[in-house]
Each structure stands twice: as structure tokens, then as C-alpha cells.
Amino acid sequence: MDLKDFCFNRDLILKKALKLNSSSRLCFQDKAFTHGAVSFLILPHKNKTKPYYLVLIKRTHRKEDKHSGEMSFPGGKFEKEKDNDYLDTALRETEEELGIPREKIKILGALNDHITPKFFIITPIIAYINYDQPMIKQESEVREIVKIPITFFANKRNYKERQYHLGENKIAVGKYVYRPSNDKKYTIFGATSHIIVSFLQRIYDLQLMKPGYRRLDCDDLNKKNESKINSSYP
């Protein structure tokens, strides 16, 4: 794909993104999991003819944080005392972690829920902010705000993948290593890398995973639960 294909195109993303409450969006509910949401946050380039950035955070090291020190999108767990839905969660956490007022965050849609081995269900909310929007990190939770060009993630040479078999399933787990300078290195893996890969596939029809391989998703757990229910009937 050409670099110009990754200039910020609000209408394209709106058209191809899923609606949060759409019946076609894969989601999963289970009391054994912690449910949360993240802002898949887009920062347009000041020059409209140049590709946009994704805004990620490097988390501080904290014992109580299961994702301590990792690269992630701004977000956190759903809190029923504060949030009406997962959109509220994403907006609240982004405002807390990056200091961006929720009215400055413009929603474009959502992606399928993502499940993690640490028993989290993550709802990604696709959003963007103006190129000149100030960001102030929350010192207790955010070590660094990192802006990475979308073209870095779209370049197949930057995507590294490990494949394995799980029963009859061919599973792929990918990661990125971003080096903006000699003394800086950011490893993006797990849920964060998979959400980015899913975004690129949905919006740009860009397939990064090896053909025939996939990540486990909500449908796998939904089918597993259905199988348990059916097997319990006499």
C-alpha cells in the first residue's frame, strides 16, 4: 500500500469500523474474566498529506498492575460505579491517563472484543483527537506517552510472529519492536499488537498474519460455553 493510503481518512474508518452495539461485533461475557476497554487512539498528522500516528502508553511498574511496564492503549477495567458502558470506561481512562477531556475525544467505532490469557476481555474503541491536542500523562500509571506512525505497524517487515498448533487450530502470536532512536526501544505485544493487527485488517484489508493462522477469539469461548450447556442437558 502507498503511504498516502494511511493519511487520516475519517470517513473510511467510520465506514469500516464496527458499531459498539452491533450484533456483528464479537463480544464475550463471563464472570471469570475482568472486562475493560481501551481507546484505539489516532492522532492525525499536522500535514494532512502524511500518515497519522497511534497514541500508546508505556505503563509504570506497579505490583498491583497485571500489565505493569507494558506498552498499551490508554484504558482500564470497567467500573460499574463510574461507567454506564464500555465507551464510558475508555473515555474515563483516557482522560485520567492522558489528561484529554472526553469531549475532545471523537469516536469512530469499535473492534471485536479481545480476550487475553490473563483473563481480561478488552473492548477497543476507535477514536481520534486533533493533531494539536495537549496530552499530560498521569504520573502514577503512565511512564511515557509514545506516538508511533501507523505505517510502522502496516509494514510487514516490522511484524514478527510465532506460530503454534492448539488442537486443530493454527494459532499466531505477533509482536512489534519500535526503535525511534538508538537509545529507545518499545516492544508491543499481546493484546495491544493483536488489536493493531485487527484494525489494519478491518480498515485496510491488510493481512499480516501467516495465511491459515489466527488468534483465538470470543467465538472460540462462546462455542466452548455452548458446548458445556448442551452437554449438561439429559
SEVO-100263 format. One record per residue (C-alpha): residue number from 1; residue in one letter; x, y, z. Coordinates in pm, 1 decimal. Layout:
<recs>
<num:NUM	residuo:a	xx:X	yy:Y	zz:Z> $
...
</recs>
This chain:
<recs>
<num:1	residuo:m	xx:0.0	yy:0.0	zz:0.0> $
<num:2	residuo:d	xx:106.7	yy:356.9	zz:-64.9> $
<num:3	residuo:l	xx:188.8	yy:596.0	zz:220.3> $
<num:4	residuo:k	xx:-99.2	yy:818.8	zz:114.1> $
<num:5	residuo:d	xx:-338.2	yy:533.0	zz:194.5> $
<num:6	residuo:f	xx:-255.9	yy:588.4	zz:562.5> $
<num:7	residuo:c	xx:-332.7	yy:958.0	zz:577.1> $
<num:8	residuo:f	xx:-614.4	yy:1013.3	zz:823.0> $
<num:9	residuo:n	xx:-943.9	yy:942.0	zz:649.1> $
<num:10	residuo:r	xx:-1227.0	yy:982.7	zz:896.7> $
<num:11	residuo:d	xx:-1495.8	yy:866.4	zz:654.0> $
<num:12	residuo:l	xx:-1311.4	yy:546.5	zz:562.8> $
<num:13	residuo:i	xx:-1264.5	yy:443.1	zz:925.1> $
<num:14	residuo:l	xx:-1624.7	yy:533.1	zz:1013.4> $
<num:15	residuo:k	xx:-1746.9	yy:318.5	zz:725.7> $
<num:16	residuo:k	xx:-1535.3	yy:11.7	zz:803.0> $
<num:17	residuo:a	xx:-1526.8	yy:14.7	zz:1183.7> $
<num:18	residuo:l	xx:-1785.6	yy:-182.6	zz:1379.1> $
<num:19	residuo:k	xx:-2058.5	yy:-16.1	zz:1581.3> $
<num:20	residuo:l	xx:-2013.2	yy:-76.1	zz:1952.9> $
<num:21	residuo:n	xx:-2360.4	yy:-225.8	zz:1991.8> $
<num:22	residuo:s	xx:-2370.5	yy:-405.4	zz:1658.1> $
<num:23	residuo:s	xx:-2481.8	yy:-768.5	zz:1664.2> $
<num:24	residuo:s	xx:-2198.2	yy:-846.0	zz:1420.6> $
<num:25	residuo:r	xx:-1931.8	yy:-734.4	zz:1668.3> $
<num:26	residuo:l	xx:-1775.0	yy:-1030.7	zz:1850.5> $
<num:27	residuo:c	xx:-1807.3	yy:-998.9	zz:2226.6> $
<num:28	residuo:f	xx:-1791.9	yy:-1227.5	zz:2527.3> $
<num:29	residuo:q	xx:-1928.7	yy:-1215.2	zz:2881.1> $
<num:30	residuo:d	xx:-1801.3	yy:-1431.5	zz:3164.8> $
<num:31	residuo:k	xx:-1780.4	yy:-1364.5	zz:3538.0> $
<num:32	residuo:a	xx:-1437.1	yy:-1530.1	zz:3547.0> $
<num:33	residuo:f	xx:-1297.6	yy:-1250.5	zz:3329.3> $
<num:34	residuo:t	xx:-1229.2	yy:-885.5	zz:3405.8> $
<num:35	residuo:h	xx:-1389.7	yy:-665.6	zz:3142.1> $
<num:36	residuo:g	xx:-1231.2	yy:-339.7	zz:3033.1> $
<num:37	residuo:a	xx:-1197.5	yy:-102.0	zz:2740.5> $
<num:38	residuo:v	xx:-921.5	yy:88.6	zz:2564.6> $
<num:39	residuo:s	xx:-908.8	yy:385.7	zz:2330.8> $
<num:40	residuo:f	xx:-752.7	yy:290.9	zz:1999.2> $
<num:41	residuo:l	xx:-636.1	yy:649.0	zz:1978.4> $
<num:42	residuo:i	xx:-549.0	yy:810.0	zz:1644.3> $
<num:43	residuo:l	xx:-350.1	yy:1132.4	zz:1619.6> $
<num:44	residuo:p	xx:-369.1	yy:1290.0	zz:1271.5> $
<num:45	residuo:h	xx:-52.6	yy:1446.0	zz:1133.6> $
<num:46	residuo:k	xx:-42.7	yy:1825.9	zz:1119.7> $
<num:47	residuo:n	xx:27.1	yy:1786.2	zz:749.2> $
<num:48	residuo:k	xx:-286.0	yy:1615.9	zz:613.6> $
<num:49	residuo:t	xx:-86.4	yy:1450.7	zz:334.5> $
<num:50	residuo:k	xx:120.4	yy:1248.4	zz:583.8> $
<num:51	residuo:p	xx:23.7	yy:929.2	zz:770.7> $
<num:52	residuo:y	xx:-127.9	yy:951.7	zz:1117.0> $
<num:53	residuo:y	xx:5.1	yy:820.4	zz:1449.5> $
<num:54	residuo:l	xx:-128.5	yy:580.7	zz:1708.5> $
<num:55	residuo:v	xx:-101.5	yy:702.7	zz:2067.8> $
<num:56	residuo:l	xx:22.0	yy:434.3	zz:2305.4> $
<num:57	residuo:i	xx:145.3	yy:446.5	zz:2661.8> $
<num:58	residuo:k	xx:425.8	yy:271.4	zz:2842.4> $
<num:59	residuo:r	xx:288.0	yy:178.7	zz:3181.4> $
<num:60	residuo:t	xx:474.0	yy:242.8	zz:3504.0> $
<num:61	residuo:h	xx:597.6	yy:-53.2	zz:3706.7> $
<num:62	residuo:r	xx:340.2	yy:-127.8	zz:3976.9> $
<num:63	residuo:k	xx:293.2	yy:-451.4	zz:4170.0> $
<num:64	residuo:e	xx:-87.0	yy:-432.3	zz:4156.8> $
<num:65	residuo:d	xx:-94.2	yy:-387.4	zz:3777.8> $
<num:66	residuo:k	xx:-102.1	yy:-714.3	zz:3580.3> $
<num:67	residuo:h	xx:20.5	yy:-522.2	zz:3276.0> $
<num:68	residuo:s	xx:290.4	yy:-329.2	zz:3460.7> $
<num:69	residuo:g	xx:563.5	yy:-188.4	zz:3236.1> $
<num:70	residuo:e	xx:392.3	yy:-294.6	zz:2914.4> $
<num:71	residuo:m	xx:300.0	yy:-93.9	zz:2607.7> $
<num:72	residuo:s	xx:-73.6	yy:-47.4	zz:2571.5> $
<num:73	residuo:f	xx:-350.3	yy:180.9	zz:2458.5> $
<num:74	residuo:p	xx:-495.5	yy:411.2	zz:2723.2> $
<num:75	residuo:g	xx:-769.3	yy:226.4	zz:2906.1> $
<num:76	residuo:g	xx:-859.8	yy:12.1	zz:3202.7> $
<num:77	residuo:k	xx:-1125.7	yy:-200.3	zz:3366.3> $
<num:78	residuo:f	xx:-1496.9	yy:-131.2	zz:3369.6> $
<num:79	residuo:e	xx:-1616.5	yy:18.6	zz:3698.9> $
<num:80	residuo:k	xx:-1991.0	yy:-7.3	zz:3747.3> $
<num:81	residuo:e	xx:-1990.6	yy:281.3	zz:3996.6> $
<num:82	residuo:k	xx:-1842.3	yy:515.6	zz:3735.0> $
<num:83	residuo:d	xx:-1929.0	yy:375.6	zz:3391.9> $
<num:84	residuo:n	xx:-2257.4	yy:319.2	zz:3212.6> $
<num:85	residuo:d	xx:-2090.0	yy:115.7	zz:2939.2> $
<num:86	residuo:y	xx:-1750.8	yy:31.6	zz:2789.5> $
<num:87	residuo:l	xx:-1741.9	yy:356.7	zz:2594.5> $
<num:88	residuo:d	xx:-1757.5	yy:538.2	zz:2929.3> $
<num:89	residuo:t	xx:-1467.4	yy:321.5	zz:3050.4> $
<num:90	residuo:a	xx:-1246.8	yy:407.5	zz:2752.5> $
<num:91	residuo:l	xx:-1322.5	yy:779.9	zz:2774.6> $
<num:92	residuo:r	xx:-1277.1	yy:797.6	zz:3152.3> $
<num:93	residuo:e	xx:-947.4	yy:609.8	zz:3149.3> $
<num:94	residuo:t	xx:-811.5	yy:813.3	zz:2857.0> $
<num:95	residuo:e	xx:-898.9	yy:1135.1	zz:3036.2> $
<num:96	residuo:e	xx:-729.8	yy:1010.5	zz:3353.0> $
<num:97	residuo:e	xx:-416.4	yy:870.8	zz:3189.4> $
<num:98	residuo:l	xx:-356.1	yy:1131.2	zz:2917.9> $
<num:99	residuo:g	xx:-538.0	yy:1435.6	zz:3052.6> $
<num:100	residuo:i	xx:-758.3	yy:1462.3	zz:2743.4> $
<num:101	residuo:p	xx:-1111.9	yy:1585.7	zz:2822.0> $
<num:102	residuo:r	xx:-1365.5	yy:1333.5	zz:2697.2> $
<num:103	residuo:e	xx:-1539.5	yy:1594.6	zz:2482.6> $
<num:104	residuo:k	xx:-1213.9	yy:1628.1	zz:2284.8> $
<num:105	residuo:i	xx:-1212.1	yy:1255.4	zz:2200.6> $
<num:106	residuo:k	xx:-1406.7	yy:1181.9	zz:1881.4> $
<num:107	residuo:i	xx:-1547.8	yy:832.2	zz:1842.5> $
<num:108	residuo:l	xx:-1523.4	yy:644.7	zz:1511.5> $
<num:109	residuo:g	xx:-1641.6	yy:297.0	zz:1608.8> $
<num:110	residuo:a	xx:-1512.8	yy:-19.5	zz:1770.6> $
<num:111	residuo:l	xx:-1338.3	yy:-350.6	zz:1704.9> $
<num:112	residuo:n	xx:-1421.0	yy:-703.1	zz:1815.9> $
<num:113	residuo:d	xx:-1355.4	yy:-776.1	zz:2181.9> $
<num:114	residuo:h	xx:-1013.7	yy:-921.5	zz:2256.9> $
<num:115	residuo:i	xx:-954.5	yy:-1194.2	zz:2515.6> $
<num:116	residuo:t	xx:-622.4	yy:-1240.2	zz:2694.2> $
<num:117	residuo:p	xx:-454.5	yy:-1529.7	zz:2878.4> $
<num:118	residuo:k	xx:-468.4	yy:-1313.2	zz:3192.7> $
<num:119	residuo:f	xx:-849.3	yy:-1341.8	zz:3186.4> $
<num:120	residuo:f	xx:-924.5	yy:-995.4	zz:3052.5> $
<num:121	residuo:i	xx:-1186.8	yy:-907.8	zz:2792.7> $
<num:122	residuo:i	xx:-1091.7	yy:-584.8	zz:2616.3> $
<num:123	residuo:t	xx:-1331.9	yy:-372.7	zz:2412.6> $
<num:124	residuo:p	xx:-1133.3	yy:-147.4	zz:2173.8> $
<num:125	residuo:i	xx:-1297.4	yy:188.7	zz:2098.1> $
<num:126	residuo:i	xx:-1159.4	yy:359.3	zz:1786.1> $
<num:127	residuo:a	xx:-1124.4	yy:734.8	zz:1838.4> $
<num:128	residuo:y	xx:-920.3	yy:1033.9	zz:1730.9> $
<num:129	residuo:i	xx:-808.3	yy:1369.1	zz:1866.2> $
<num:130	residuo:n	xx:-693.5	yy:1688.1	zz:1696.0> $
<num:131	residuo:y	xx:-326.0	yy:1698.4	zz:1596.4> $
<num:132	residuo:d	xx:-258.3	yy:1981.9	zz:1844.3> $
<num:133	residuo:q	xx:-440.6	yy:1828.2	zz:2140.2> $
<num:134	residuo:p	xx:-226.7	yy:1861.0	zz:2458.6> $
<num:135	residuo:m	xx:-159.2	yy:1538.8	zz:2649.9> $
<num:136	residuo:i	xx:-48.5	yy:1526.1	zz:3012.3> $
<num:137	residuo:k	xx:48.0	yy:1184.8	zz:3145.6> $
<num:138	residuo:q	xx:-79.8	yy:1052.8	zz:3476.2> $
<num:139	residuo:e	xx:249.9	yy:1003.9	zz:3658.4> $
<num:140	residuo:s	xx:127.1	yy:721.2	zz:3882.1> $
<num:141	residuo:e	xx:24.8	yy:498.1	zz:3588.4> $
<num:142	residuo:v	xx:194.6	yy:628.6	zz:3274.4> $
<num:143	residuo:r	xx:569.5	yy:630.4	zz:3238.3> $
<num:144	residuo:e	xx:569.6	yy:763.1	zz:2883.3> $
<num:145	residuo:i	xx:334.9	yy:865.8	zz:2602.0> $
<num:146	residuo:v	xx:455.2	yy:719.2	zz:2271.4> $
<num:147	residuo:k	xx:334.5	yy:826.5	zz:1926.2> $
<num:148	residuo:i	xx:405.2	yy:567.7	zz:1656.8> $
<num:149	residuo:p	xx:330.2	yy:611.5	zz:1283.9> $
<num:150	residuo:i	xx:60.5	yy:377.9	zz:1154.5> $
<num:151	residuo:t	xx:293.1	yy:297.0	zz:863.2> $
<num:152	residuo:f	xx:533.2	yy:129.1	zz:1105.5> $
<num:153	residuo:f	xx:264.4	yy:-119.7	zz:1204.8> $
<num:154	residuo:a	xx:144.8	yy:-166.1	zz:846.8> $
<num:155	residuo:n	xx:494.3	yy:-262.1	zz:726.6> $
<num:156	residuo:k	xx:508.5	yy:-643.5	zz:723.8> $
<num:157	residuo:r	xx:883.0	yy:-635.9	zz:784.3> $
<num:158	residuo:n	xx:817.5	yy:-490.2	zz:1130.3> $
<num:159	residuo:y	xx:569.3	yy:-759.3	zz:1230.9> $
<num:160	residuo:k	xx:722.4	yy:-1068.6	zz:1392.3> $
<num:161	residuo:e	xx:509.2	yy:-1373.6	zz:1451.5> $
<num:162	residuo:r	xx:528.8	yy:-1702.7	zz:1637.3> $
<num:163	residuo:q	xx:306.2	yy:-1987.3	zz:1519.1> $
<num:164	residuo:y	xx:192.8	yy:-2297.9	zz:1701.3> $
<num:165	residuo:h	xx:-84.3	yy:-2556.5	zz:1695.3> $
<num:166	residuo:l	xx:-358.3	yy:-2584.7	zz:1954.7> $
<num:167	residuo:g	xx:-560.9	yy:-2893.5	zz:1876.3> $
<num:168	residuo:e	xx:-681.6	yy:-2843.5	zz:1520.8> $
<num:169	residuo:n	xx:-626.1	yy:-2468.1	zz:1536.2> $
<num:170	residuo:k	xx:-327.7	yy:-2289.7	zz:1381.3> $
<num:171	residuo:i	xx:-253.3	yy:-2005.6	zz:1621.7> $
<num:172	residuo:a	xx:-35.3	yy:-1699.6	zz:1558.0> $
<num:173	residuo:v	xx:100.8	yy:-1457.6	zz:1818.3> $
<num:174	residuo:g	xx:270.0	yy:-1142.2	zz:1690.3> $
<num:175	residuo:k	xx:473.2	yy:-850.4	zz:1817.3> $
<num:176	residuo:y	xx:645.0	yy:-530.4	zz:1705.3> $
<num:177	residuo:v	xx:970.5	yy:-374.6	zz:1824.1> $
<num:178	residuo:y	xx:976.9	yy:0.2	zz:1760.8> $
<num:179	residuo:r	xx:1315.4	yy:176.4	zz:1771.8> $
<num:180	residuo:p	xx:1274.3	yy:550.5	zz:1710.6> $
<num:181	residuo:s	xx:1637.6	yy:612.1	zz:1811.5> $
<num:182	residuo:n	xx:1948.6	yy:426.0	zz:1925.9> $
<num:183	residuo:d	xx:1861.5	yy:465.9	zz:2292.1> $
<num:184	residuo:k	xx:1486.7	yy:396.5	zz:2265.4> $
<num:185	residuo:k	xx:1313.7	yy:62.6	zz:2220.2> $
<num:186	residuo:y	xx:947.3	yy:-26.0	zz:2263.9> $
<num:187	residuo:t	xx:811.3	yy:-381.2	zz:2239.2> $
<num:188	residuo:i	xx:443.3	yy:-400.8	zz:2152.8> $
<num:189	residuo:f	xx:298.2	yy:-747.2	zz:2204.3> $
<num:190	residuo:g	xx:-1.2	yy:-940.2	zz:2335.1> $
<num:191	residuo:a	xx:-342.5	yy:-775.0	zz:2324.2> $
<num:192	residuo:t	xx:-204.4	yy:-443.1	zz:2201.8> $
<num:193	residuo:s	xx:-30.2	yy:-586.2	zz:1895.8> $
<num:194	residuo:h	xx:-327.9	yy:-806.0	zz:1812.1> $
<num:195	residuo:i	xx:-571.8	yy:-514.5	zz:1833.1> $
<num:196	residuo:i	xx:-349.2	yy:-318.4	zz:1591.6> $
<num:197	residuo:v	xx:-332.3	yy:-614.1	zz:1350.9> $
<num:198	residuo:s	xx:-711.7	yy:-649.4	zz:1369.1> $
<num:199	residuo:f	xx:-756.9	yy:-278.7	zz:1294.4> $
<num:200	residuo:l	xx:-529.2	yy:-294.6	zz:989.3> $
<num:201	residuo:q	xx:-713.6	yy:-596.8	zz:857.5> $
<num:202	residuo:r	xx:-1061.8	yy:-448.3	zz:905.0> $
<num:203	residuo:i	xx:-992.7	yy:-94.3	zz:782.4> $
<num:204	residuo:y	xx:-732.4	yy:-157.9	zz:512.0> $
<num:205	residuo:d	xx:-780.4	yy:-527.8	zz:429.2> $
<num:206	residuo:l	xx:-415.8	yy:-574.3	zz:523.5> $
<num:207	residuo:q	xx:-337.2	yy:-933.1	zz:623.4> $
<num:208	residuo:l	xx:-29.2	yy:-956.0	zz:845.2> $
<num:209	residuo:m	xx:-74.2	yy:-1299.0	zz:1000.0> $
<num:210	residuo:k	xx:55.1	yy:-1601.5	zz:813.0> $
<num:211	residuo:p	xx:-221.0	yy:-1743.4	zz:589.5> $
<num:212	residuo:g	xx:-417.8	yy:-2015.8	zz:765.1> $
<num:213	residuo:y	xx:-323.1	yy:-1890.7	zz:1113.1> $
<num:214	residuo:r	xx:-528.1	yy:-1682.0	zz:1354.0> $
<num:215	residuo:r	xx:-566.4	yy:-1569.5	zz:1713.0> $
<num:216	residuo:l	xx:-817.8	yy:-1729.3	zz:1946.3> $
<num:217	residuo:d	xx:-1119.7	yy:-1501.8	zz:1974.4> $
<num:218	residuo:c	xx:-1452.6	yy:-1459.9	zz:2151.3> $
<num:219	residuo:d	xx:-1624.6	yy:-1706.5	zz:1921.2> $
<num:220	residuo:d	xx:-1396.0	yy:-1982.6	zz:2049.6> $
<num:221	residuo:l	xx:-1508.5	yy:-1918.3	zz:2408.0> $
<num:222	residuo:n	xx:-1871.9	yy:-1871.4	zz:2308.4> $
<num:223	residuo:k	xx:-1869.2	yy:-2209.0	zz:2131.6> $
<num:224	residuo:k	xx:-1697.6	yy:-2368.7	zz:2430.0> $
<num:225	residuo:n	xx:-1967.8	yy:-2237.1	zz:2662.3> $
<num:226	residuo:e	xx:-2243.3	yy:-2353.0	zz:2428.0> $
<num:227	residuo:s	xx:-2087.0	yy:-2698.4	zz:2421.1> $
<num:228	residuo:k	xx:-2085.2	yy:-2710.3	zz:2802.2> $
<num:229	residuo:i	xx:-2450.8	yy:-2606.4	zz:2818.3> $
<num:230	residuo:n	xx:-2558.8	yy:-2860.0	zz:2556.5> $
<num:231	residuo:s	xx:-2366.5	yy:-3141.8	zz:2723.7> $
<num:232	residuo:s	xx:-2542.4	yy:-3069.5	zz:3054.5> $
<num:233	residuo:y	xx:-2886.3	yy:-3147.9	zz:2908.2> $
<num:234	residuo:p	xx:-3015.5	yy:-3505.5	zz:2961.0> $
</recs>
